[in-house]
Amino acid sequence: MTLELDGLTHRYGSERALDDVSLALEDGELVALLGPSGCGKTTVVQAIAGHLNPTAGRISLRGTDVTGIPPEDRNVGVVFQRSTLYPHMTVAENVAYGLETGDLTPDQVSDRVDRYLKLVELTDRRDASPTSLSGGETRRVELARALAPEPDVLLLDEPLSALDRGLRARLRDEIVRIQQETGVTTLFVTHDQEDAMSVADRLVILRDGATVATGDPRQLYESPSTRFVASFLGRSNELSARVDGGEPSMVAVGGVALPADAVGKEFTDTSRAVVHVRPGDLVVRLTSGSDGQSSEGENTSDRPDASTDRESLDNRSEAIEIQGTVTHVRDVGRRYDVRVEVDSGEAVVVEQHRDGLREGDRVTVTVMVSDLTVFPVSE
Protein backbone atom coordinates (compact mmCIF):
# COMPACT_ATOMS: atom_id res chain seq x y z
CA MET A 1 0.00 0.00 0.00
CA THR A 2 1.49 3.37 -1.02
CA LEU A 3 -0.64 5.76 1.04
CA GLU A 4 -2.86 5.07 4.04
CA LEU A 5 -4.95 7.44 6.12
CA ASP A 6 -6.21 5.88 9.33
CA GLY A 7 -8.85 7.76 11.34
CA LEU A 8 -7.68 11.18 10.17
CA THR A 9 -9.42 13.88 12.23
CA HIS A 10 -8.79 17.60 12.37
CA ARG A 11 -10.40 20.59 14.05
CA TYR A 12 -9.83 24.29 13.65
CA GLY A 13 -10.76 25.39 17.16
CA SER A 14 -14.27 24.07 17.70
CA GLU A 15 -14.90 23.60 13.97
CA ARG A 16 -14.63 20.06 12.65
CA ALA A 17 -12.82 19.87 9.32
CA LEU A 18 -12.21 16.10 9.16
CA ASP A 19 -13.95 13.35 11.09
CA ASP A 20 -12.31 9.91 11.19
CA VAL A 21 -11.34 9.75 7.51
CA SER A 22 -9.67 6.50 6.43
CA LEU A 23 -8.57 5.60 2.93
CA ALA A 24 -5.80 3.71 1.16
CA LEU A 25 -4.20 4.07 -2.27
CA GLU A 26 -2.61 1.09 -3.98
CA ASP A 27 0.64 1.48 -5.87
CA GLY A 28 -0.05 3.18 -9.22
CA GLU A 29 -3.70 3.95 -8.47
CA LEU A 30 -5.37 7.24 -9.40
CA VAL A 31 -8.05 8.08 -6.83
CA ALA A 32 -10.28 11.15 -6.94
CA LEU A 33 -11.22 12.75 -3.63
CA LEU A 34 -14.51 14.44 -4.40
CA GLY A 35 -16.86 16.66 -2.43
CA PRO A 36 -18.49 20.08 -2.21
CA SER A 37 -16.59 23.18 -1.14
CA GLY A 38 -15.81 23.13 2.58
CA CYS A 39 -16.06 19.36 2.98
CA GLY A 40 -12.41 18.93 4.08
CA LYS A 41 -10.63 18.01 0.83
CA THR A 42 -7.88 20.63 1.13
CA THR A 43 -7.34 19.70 4.78
CA VAL A 44 -6.64 16.12 3.63
CA VAL A 45 -4.08 17.43 1.10
CA GLN A 46 -2.39 19.63 3.69
CA ALA A 47 -2.19 16.77 6.18
CA ILE A 48 -0.69 14.33 3.64
CA ALA A 49 1.80 16.95 2.44
CA GLY A 50 2.80 17.71 6.04
CA HIS A 51 1.59 21.31 6.10
CA LEU A 52 -0.59 20.65 9.15
CA ASN A 53 -0.57 18.16 12.00
CA PRO A 54 -3.95 16.44 12.27
CA THR A 55 -5.77 16.47 15.58
CA ALA A 56 -5.91 12.68 15.49
CA GLY A 57 -5.17 9.80 13.16
CA ARG A 58 -2.19 8.48 11.23
CA ILE A 59 -0.68 8.99 7.77
CA SER A 60 1.53 6.25 6.34
CA LEU A 61 3.65 6.26 3.18
CA ARG A 62 4.81 2.83 2.02
CA GLY A 63 4.19 1.43 5.48
CA THR A 64 6.06 4.19 7.37
CA ASP A 65 4.19 6.48 9.75
CA VAL A 66 4.95 10.03 8.55
CA THR A 67 2.31 11.86 10.60
CA GLY A 68 4.87 13.91 12.54
CA ILE A 69 7.50 14.20 9.80
CA PRO A 70 8.08 17.66 8.21
CA PRO A 71 7.09 18.21 4.55
CA GLU A 72 10.64 18.24 3.21
CA ASP A 73 11.22 14.75 4.57
CA ARG A 74 8.15 13.26 2.90
CA ASN A 75 8.44 12.06 -0.66
CA VAL A 76 5.20 13.79 -1.74
CA GLY A 77 4.67 15.92 -4.84
CA VAL A 78 1.93 18.57 -4.83
CA VAL A 79 0.25 20.66 -7.51
CA PHE A 80 -1.78 23.32 -5.75
CA GLN A 81 -4.98 25.02 -6.88
CA ARG A 82 -3.14 28.28 -7.57
CA SER A 83 0.11 28.59 -9.45
CA THR A 84 3.25 28.44 -7.31
CA LEU A 85 5.88 28.87 -10.04
CA TYR A 86 8.63 31.36 -9.21
CA PRO A 87 8.36 34.22 -11.73
CA HIS A 88 12.07 35.13 -11.47
CA MET A 89 13.11 31.62 -12.56
CA THR A 90 12.92 29.99 -15.98
CA VAL A 91 10.72 26.97 -16.60
CA ALA A 92 13.74 24.66 -16.27
CA GLU A 93 14.86 26.33 -13.03
CA ASN A 94 11.37 25.89 -11.57
CA VAL A 95 11.35 22.19 -12.43
CA ALA A 96 14.85 21.78 -10.96
CA TYR A 97 14.00 23.62 -7.74
CA GLY A 98 13.20 20.51 -5.70
CA LEU A 99 16.16 18.53 -7.04
CA GLU A 100 19.15 20.72 -6.25
CA THR A 101 19.15 19.97 -2.53
CA GLY A 102 19.35 16.20 -3.10
CA ASP A 103 22.13 13.82 -4.08
CA LEU A 104 22.00 14.47 -7.82
CA THR A 105 24.89 16.03 -9.71
CA PRO A 106 24.22 19.12 -11.86
CA ASP A 107 24.25 16.95 -15.00
CA GLN A 108 21.79 14.54 -13.42
CA VAL A 109 19.53 17.44 -12.45
CA SER A 110 19.62 18.75 -16.01
CA ASP A 111 18.83 15.31 -17.41
CA ARG A 112 15.92 14.91 -14.98
CA VAL A 113 14.52 18.32 -15.95
CA ASP A 114 14.76 17.45 -19.64
CA ARG A 115 13.03 14.13 -19.08
CA TYR A 116 10.04 15.62 -17.29
CA LEU A 117 9.69 18.59 -19.61
CA LYS A 118 9.57 16.06 -22.44
CA LEU A 119 6.92 14.10 -20.53
CA VAL A 120 4.68 17.18 -20.33
CA GLU A 121 5.57 18.14 -23.92
CA LEU A 122 7.23 21.46 -23.03
CA THR A 123 10.82 20.88 -24.08
CA ASP A 124 10.71 23.98 -26.28
CA ARG A 125 9.72 26.15 -23.29
CA ARG A 126 12.75 25.22 -21.17
CA ASP A 127 14.16 28.76 -21.02
CA ALA A 128 10.83 30.60 -20.96
CA SER A 129 9.64 32.80 -18.14
CA PRO A 130 6.54 31.55 -16.25
CA THR A 131 4.85 34.88 -17.03
CA SER A 132 4.88 33.98 -20.74
CA LEU A 133 3.08 30.67 -20.27
CA SER A 134 -0.57 29.94 -20.97
CA GLY A 135 -2.77 28.52 -18.22
CA GLY A 136 -2.41 24.98 -19.55
CA GLU A 137 1.37 25.31 -19.92
CA THR A 138 1.63 26.58 -16.35
CA ARG A 139 -0.23 23.54 -15.05
CA ARG A 140 2.04 21.21 -17.04
CA VAL A 141 5.20 22.86 -15.72
CA GLU A 142 3.87 22.43 -12.20
CA LEU A 143 3.20 18.77 -12.95
CA ALA A 144 6.78 18.37 -14.19
CA ARG A 145 8.14 20.05 -11.06
CA ALA A 146 6.03 17.87 -8.76
CA LEU A 147 7.05 14.70 -10.62
CA ALA A 148 10.77 15.43 -11.05
CA PRO A 149 11.73 14.26 -7.51
CA GLU A 150 9.89 11.00 -8.36
CA PRO A 151 7.55 11.11 -5.35
CA ASP A 152 5.80 8.20 -3.70
CA VAL A 153 2.51 10.08 -4.02
CA LEU A 154 1.36 12.92 -6.24
CA LEU A 155 -1.33 15.24 -4.82
CA LEU A 156 -3.36 17.31 -7.29
CA ASP A 157 -5.41 19.91 -5.41
CA GLU A 158 -8.11 21.27 -7.76
CA PRO A 159 -5.59 21.47 -10.63
CA LEU A 160 -8.21 22.33 -13.28
CA SER A 161 -10.37 24.83 -11.39
CA ALA A 162 -9.06 27.99 -13.09
CA LEU A 163 -9.22 26.67 -16.67
CA ASP A 164 -11.93 27.07 -19.30
CA ARG A 165 -14.02 24.07 -20.32
CA GLY A 166 -12.07 23.09 -23.44
CA LEU A 167 -8.70 23.39 -21.75
CA ARG A 168 -9.96 21.44 -18.73
CA ALA A 169 -10.90 18.51 -20.95
CA ARG A 170 -7.52 18.51 -22.72
CA LEU A 171 -5.56 18.75 -19.48
CA ARG A 172 -7.65 15.97 -17.92
CA ASP A 173 -6.52 13.73 -20.75
CA GLU A 174 -2.92 14.86 -20.21
CA ILE A 175 -3.07 14.06 -16.50
CA VAL A 176 -4.35 10.55 -17.24
CA ARG A 177 -1.62 10.01 -19.86
CA ILE A 178 1.15 11.30 -17.59
CA GLN A 179 -0.08 9.25 -14.64
CA GLN A 180 -0.21 6.11 -16.75
CA GLU A 181 3.25 6.70 -18.20
CA THR A 182 4.88 7.38 -14.82
CA GLY A 183 2.80 4.97 -12.75
CA VAL A 184 2.85 7.44 -9.85
CA THR A 185 0.22 6.90 -7.16
CA THR A 186 -2.05 9.94 -7.43
CA LEU A 187 -4.74 11.59 -5.32
CA PHE A 188 -6.78 13.95 -7.50
CA VAL A 189 -8.77 16.38 -5.35
CA THR A 190 -11.74 18.16 -6.90
CA HIS A 191 -15.30 19.40 -6.39
CA ASP A 192 -16.13 18.74 -10.05
CA GLN A 193 -17.89 15.44 -10.70
CA GLU A 194 -17.06 15.36 -14.41
CA ASP A 195 -13.34 15.87 -13.72
CA ALA A 196 -13.37 13.14 -11.09
CA MET A 197 -15.22 10.58 -13.17
CA SER A 198 -13.08 11.32 -16.23
CA VAL A 199 -9.74 10.56 -14.59
CA ALA A 200 -10.19 8.30 -11.57
CA ASP A 201 -9.87 4.57 -11.07
CA ARG A 202 -11.83 5.03 -7.86
CA LEU A 203 -13.82 7.78 -6.12
CA VAL A 204 -13.83 8.75 -2.46
CA ILE A 205 -16.66 11.18 -1.65
CA LEU A 206 -16.49 13.50 1.35
CA ARG A 207 -19.31 15.42 3.03
CA ASP A 208 -18.89 17.59 6.12
CA GLY A 209 -15.45 16.13 6.79
CA ALA A 210 -16.51 12.48 6.64
CA THR A 211 -16.33 9.77 3.99
CA VAL A 212 -19.81 8.97 2.68
CA ALA A 213 -19.00 6.71 -0.28
CA THR A 214 -16.11 5.03 -2.03
CA GLY A 215 -15.97 2.86 -5.11
CA ASP A 216 -15.83 2.56 -8.88
CA PRO A 217 -16.99 5.84 -10.52
CA ARG A 218 -19.56 4.21 -12.83
CA GLN A 219 -20.95 2.02 -10.08
CA LEU A 220 -21.41 4.97 -7.72
CA TYR A 221 -23.07 6.97 -10.48
CA GLU A 222 -25.49 4.24 -11.51
CA SER A 223 -26.13 2.79 -8.04
CA PRO A 224 -25.64 5.62 -5.51
CA SER A 225 -25.64 4.51 -1.91
CA THR A 226 -27.31 7.61 -0.42
CA ARG A 227 -29.53 10.52 -1.48
CA PHE A 228 -26.54 12.86 -1.17
CA VAL A 229 -24.40 10.75 -3.49
CA ALA A 230 -27.27 10.49 -5.99
CA SER A 231 -27.80 14.25 -6.09
CA PHE A 232 -24.13 15.25 -5.91
CA LEU A 233 -22.61 12.81 -8.38
CA GLY A 234 -24.11 14.14 -11.58
CA ARG A 235 -27.56 15.55 -12.22
CA SER A 236 -30.54 13.78 -10.73
CA ASN A 237 -34.29 14.25 -10.37
CA GLU A 238 -36.00 13.46 -7.09
CA LEU A 239 -39.64 12.39 -6.82
CA SER A 240 -41.61 11.48 -3.73
CA ALA A 241 -43.06 7.99 -3.38
CA ARG A 242 -45.60 6.30 -1.13
CA VAL A 243 -44.85 2.97 0.54
CA ASP A 244 -47.53 0.34 1.23
CA GLY A 245 -46.06 -2.10 3.70
CA GLY A 246 -48.45 -4.94 2.92
CA GLU A 247 -47.68 -8.33 1.41
CA PRO A 248 -46.08 -7.78 -0.98
CA SER A 249 -44.68 -4.38 -0.10
CA MET A 250 -45.43 -1.80 -2.83
CA VAL A 251 -43.99 1.60 -3.77
CA ALA A 252 -46.20 4.08 -5.65
CA VAL A 253 -44.34 6.42 -8.03
CA GLY A 254 -46.18 8.78 -10.35
CA GLY A 255 -49.42 6.85 -10.05
CA VAL A 256 -47.77 3.47 -10.69
CA ALA A 257 -47.48 0.82 -7.97
CA LEU A 258 -44.22 -1.13 -8.04
CA PRO A 259 -43.32 -4.18 -5.94
CA ALA A 260 -40.56 -3.17 -3.56
CA ASP A 261 -38.34 -5.97 -4.82
CA ALA A 262 -38.62 -4.52 -8.36
CA VAL A 263 -36.63 -1.50 -7.16
CA GLY A 264 -34.28 -3.61 -5.05
CA LYS A 265 -35.32 -2.23 -1.66
CA GLU A 266 -36.86 -3.39 1.57
CA PHE A 267 -39.03 -0.96 3.54
CA THR A 268 -39.70 -1.20 7.25
CA ASP A 269 -41.40 1.31 9.56
CA THR A 270 -41.88 3.95 6.87
CA SER A 271 -44.65 5.03 4.52
CA ARG A 272 -42.49 7.40 2.48
CA ALA A 273 -39.57 7.17 0.08
CA VAL A 274 -37.82 9.31 -2.50
CA VAL A 275 -36.94 8.20 -6.01
CA HIS A 276 -33.90 9.44 -7.93
CA VAL A 277 -33.61 9.20 -11.71
CA ARG A 278 -31.04 10.76 -14.06
CA PRO A 279 -32.31 13.28 -16.67
CA GLY A 280 -30.69 11.22 -19.42
CA ASP A 281 -32.64 8.12 -18.37
CA LEU A 282 -36.02 9.76 -19.06
CA VAL A 283 -37.95 9.74 -22.33
CA VAL A 284 -40.47 12.50 -23.05
CA ARG A 285 -42.98 12.57 -25.90
CA LEU A 286 -46.07 14.55 -26.81
CA THR A 287 -49.40 13.21 -25.65
CA SER A 288 -52.02 13.79 -28.33
CA GLY A 289 -55.79 13.82 -28.08
CA SER A 290 -58.11 13.45 -25.13
CA ASP A 291 -57.58 9.70 -25.00
CA GLY A 292 -54.02 10.27 -23.74
CA GLN A 293 -52.38 8.18 -26.44
CA SER A 294 -48.85 9.18 -27.44
CA SER A 295 -48.34 10.48 -30.94
CA GLU A 296 -46.11 8.42 -33.24
CA GLY A 297 -42.61 9.69 -33.97
CA GLU A 298 -42.50 12.21 -31.12
CA ASN A 299 -39.94 10.31 -29.03
CA THR A 300 -36.84 12.54 -29.27
CA SER A 301 -34.66 10.56 -26.90
CA ASP A 302 -32.14 7.86 -27.79
CA ARG A 303 -33.74 5.53 -25.26
CA PRO A 304 -36.15 2.80 -26.40
CA ASP A 305 -39.85 3.11 -25.72
CA ALA A 306 -41.67 0.70 -23.41
CA SER A 307 -45.26 0.05 -22.41
CA THR A 308 -46.49 -0.11 -18.83
CA ASP A 309 -49.33 -1.36 -16.70
CA ARG A 310 -50.44 1.64 -14.67
CA GLU A 311 -51.75 -0.49 -11.83
CA SER A 312 -48.64 -2.50 -11.03
CA LEU A 313 -45.31 -3.69 -12.43
CA ASP A 314 -43.33 -6.70 -11.30
CA ASN A 315 -40.48 -6.72 -13.83
CA ARG A 316 -37.42 -4.47 -13.59
CA SER A 317 -37.10 -4.49 -17.38
CA GLU A 318 -40.44 -2.68 -17.75
CA ALA A 319 -41.16 1.02 -17.60
CA ILE A 320 -43.53 3.46 -15.98
CA GLU A 321 -45.25 6.40 -17.63
CA ILE A 322 -46.03 9.70 -15.90
CA GLN A 323 -48.18 12.47 -17.36
CA GLY A 324 -47.17 16.11 -17.12
CA THR A 325 -46.84 19.53 -18.76
CA VAL A 326 -43.74 21.15 -20.21
CA THR A 327 -42.95 24.33 -18.25
CA HIS A 328 -39.59 25.26 -19.74
CA VAL A 329 -37.21 24.24 -22.54
CA ARG A 330 -33.60 25.35 -22.27
CA ASP A 331 -31.10 25.08 -25.12
CA VAL A 332 -27.68 24.33 -23.58
CA GLY A 333 -25.88 23.65 -26.85
CA ARG A 334 -25.20 19.93 -26.79
CA ARG A 335 -28.73 19.14 -25.62
CA TYR A 336 -32.08 20.57 -24.58
CA ASP A 337 -33.14 20.48 -20.92
CA VAL A 338 -36.91 20.04 -20.81
CA ARG A 339 -38.57 20.80 -17.48
CA VAL A 340 -41.81 18.90 -16.97
CA GLU A 341 -44.24 19.46 -14.11
CA VAL A 342 -45.82 16.07 -13.56
CA ASP A 343 -49.43 15.80 -12.47
CA SER A 344 -48.43 15.16 -8.85
CA GLY A 345 -47.08 18.75 -8.75
CA GLU A 346 -43.41 17.80 -8.73
CA ALA A 347 -40.98 18.59 -11.55
CA VAL A 348 -38.35 16.63 -13.48
CA VAL A 349 -35.74 17.66 -16.03
CA VAL A 350 -35.38 15.50 -19.15
CA GLU A 351 -32.37 15.61 -21.46
CA GLN A 352 -33.31 15.86 -25.14
CA HIS A 353 -31.03 15.83 -28.17
CA ARG A 354 -33.52 17.32 -30.63
CA ASP A 355 -35.88 20.27 -30.51
CA GLY A 356 -39.66 19.90 -30.79
CA LEU A 357 -41.30 20.53 -27.42
CA ARG A 358 -42.70 23.84 -26.23
CA GLU A 359 -43.98 25.29 -22.95
CA GLY A 360 -47.53 24.15 -22.29
CA ASP A 361 -47.25 20.86 -24.21
CA ARG A 362 -48.90 17.88 -22.55
CA VAL A 363 -46.36 15.05 -22.46
CA THR A 364 -45.73 11.54 -21.25
CA VAL A 365 -42.49 10.90 -19.36
CA THR A 366 -41.27 7.30 -19.49
CA VAL A 367 -38.57 5.71 -17.37
CA MET A 368 -37.30 2.16 -17.09
CA VAL A 369 -37.87 0.69 -13.64
CA SER A 370 -34.24 -0.45 -13.58
CA ASP A 371 -33.14 3.21 -13.81
CA LEU A 372 -34.93 4.19 -10.59
CA THR A 373 -32.99 4.45 -7.32
CA VAL A 374 -35.26 4.45 -4.27
CA PHE A 375 -34.33 5.61 -0.76
CA PRO A 376 -36.62 5.12 2.28
CA VAL A 377 -37.39 8.27 4.27
CA SER A 378 -37.43 8.02 8.05
CA GLU A 379 -40.69 9.08 9.63
Secondary structure, DSSP 8 states (H G I E B T S, - for coil): --EEEEEEEEEETTEEEEEEEEEEE-TT-EEEEE--TTSSHHHHHHHHHTSS--SEEEEEETTEE-TTS-GGGS-EEEE-SS----TTS-HHHHHHTTTTTTT--HHHHHHHHHHHHHHTT-GGGTT--GGG--HHHHHHHHHHHHHTT--SEEEEESTTTTS-HHHHHHHHHHHHHHHHHH--EEEEEES-HHHHHHH-SEEEEEETTEEEEEE-HHHHHHS-SSHHHHHHSS--EEEEEEEE-SSS-EEEETTEEEEGGGGT----S-SEEEEEE-GGGEEEEEB-STT--B-TT---SSS------SSB---TTSEEEEEEEEEEEEE-SSSEEEEEEETTS-EEEEEESS----TT-EEEEEEEGGG-EEEEE--
